[in-house]
Amino acid sequence: MSGIEVVEWTPRWAEEFEAVAAVLREALADVPTAVVEHVGSTSVPGLAAKPILDIDVIVAADDASAAISALESVGHEHRGDLGVRGREAFHAPGPPRRNVYVCTAGTPNVRNHLAVRDVLRSHDDLRDAYADVKRALADDPTMDIDTYLAGKSAVLQQVLEASGEFSEAELDAIRRLNGG
């Protein structure tokens, strides 16, 4: 078995998100533009996923510093942008295991996360195709995270194209970012 764990979807993920989101929303109460969104595969009912929540705290650019401070005040360790402009990553105290990001509203990264989630929630065929790819990649005993991410790129491009939200240049930039 590879180091990549992909498991069947569970409603527990939605419950865990709501519990974490309540803490985040309370911490962000003084950040007027902050919206907490459950994104990633765990946010899509029926989609197999790595058992790690992805959470975007979406804010206006002027509120990013206040949002970073708010998350730090509840034990989240700021890790910087990790090479993605407009997105600040955090190491979150667990459980549950989660990736938390402060993201500038309207950036391609945020639009990407929301579009993928929304398309997969409404297109069972794409959701199932994505799940099949993820399972096959995770079943490879030599799989590493970079190869796993690159291996999902083609199906994610189909998902993003189905959203109708991105120009060809934006799709190409996302493809390069995903290693595809």
Secondary structure by P-SEA (a helix, b strand, c coil): cccbbbbcccaaaaaaaaaaaaaaaaaacccccbbbbbcccccccccccccbbbbbbcccccaaaaaaaaaaaaccccccccccccbbbbbccccccccccccccccaaaaaaaaaaaaaaccaaaaaaaaaaaaaaaacccccaaaaaaaaaaaaaaaaaaaccccaaaaaaaaaaacc
